Amino acid sequence: DSSPFRSHPASPRARPPCCIPCRRARHKRQRAMADDSLEAAAWNGEEEEGEDPAPTLREVANAAAIGESEAACAALQRLTSWLTLGGSLGAAGPSATSTSAAERGAALGAGVRRELLGASASEWLAHLSARASTPEIADAAGVLLDALGEAERAGDEGGHASQLVSIPVGSTGSVVTIRLARARCHGGGEQPDWSMSSGREIWAGSRVLARLLLSGEVLVEGRRVLELGCGLGLVGLAAARAGAQRAVLTDRDAELLRAVEASAALTGIEVEVALLDWDRLDDGLAALPGGGVQAGAPEGWPVFDTLLGADIVYEEAHATALLEAVQHLLRRGVAAEAVLVTGSPASRDGVAALCRLLGVSEERFAECGHDAGTLSVPSGDDSEGDGGRGPSGLSWSVASVPGVQHGKPCRLYRLALASPAG
């Protein structure tokens, strides 16, 4: 392969610890323990009124942070029992309750968002399971994540279950809410795979880019945007809410696109959706609404002003594919620039590969919080379809932006075709 982006071999398809099949047996044992936990032992903490899970969530977070495995697991088991059986988190045994599992799941989600700075319950549990200091905490978090998924599915009566996502905007404390429909799991309700392609997760990068769009830090008002790898569509819906003239959300998964359409209907936001596979870009572009041609515009005029993408790089191979796709779309005049958000390269091989391919100086980035440069890219086999642009490079910049959780910043990238020399 002669691609300029394929200088680094792709890593084997990796899966986070929370999804490794060998843990399923332990998950079953943990679930059995959780089902008995209300009858086995009383909680020695302060009893709270009602069914607010926030104190127990704080207990989990504090215990996990200092590696207190027994305390963290006990609190996670109490949450699982409460979620599946009902009753009071502060009681020694289950009691009658008028709330459903779906309602308790919603309460758990609200508690996580309130206590953990905007993360969803499933995001927090997936992160806890993947990054836990002990296997016991990872397994207990995985069991609660399973129970949460069952509770959410129980609330889906034949249609798309949904959740309300809150995005803090600016420093005034104002919040924009967008209701997102959940995509049905592939394989008739099987567990989501490592990439969360079942559409059950809203990753931190999506929340961060949505915040930047809604606050105007990334300007899309009056512009045409195309989102790559939209997943559940939070970024594209936020762009439309922020005043984008046109928002087209793309993914290679038709079920996710159906969920996006359901979300648009629930929220009253007008967007378009289209299948787009990075391995078959030209086919996807031809099928875009409007046929990929800007009516009445000069040849080479961008169909869209901005490409958007958030948390769409997981493996090293994804970094290569993304840069190739962005270069192709920019050279074909499909868009004028690309704006991407990722997490830290320390947490994902794909992000590290993306920064390496671009040539980001981690030393300069650590010192200044930003970096910029130009990636020299030959035209290759794409030269006949690039509108006569000829060889060119990608001009890029990357900057640190606040993440969803304190102390965990994300990275904001801007890419465009470099101006020809001379």
Secondary structure, DSSP 8 states (H G I E B T S, - for coil): ---TT-SS--------GGG-GGGHHHHHHHHHHHHHHHHH----S---STT--HHHHHHHHHHHHTT-HHHHHHHHHHHHHHHHH-S-TTSSS-------HHHHHHHHHHHHHHHTTT--HHHHHHHHHHH-SSHHHHHHHHHHHHHHHHHHHHT-SSS--EEEEEEEETTTTEEEEEEEE----HHHH----TT-TTS----HHHHHHHHHHHHTSS--TT-EEEESS-TT-HHHHHHHHTT-SEEEEEES-HHHHHHHHHHHHHHT---EEEE--GGGHHHHHHTSTTTT--TT--TT--SEEEEEEES---SHHHHHHHHHHHHHHHHTTSEEEEEEEE--TTT-HHHHHHHHHHT--HHHHHHHSEEEEEEEE--GGGGGGTTT--SEEEEEEEEEE--SSTT--EEEEEEEE-----
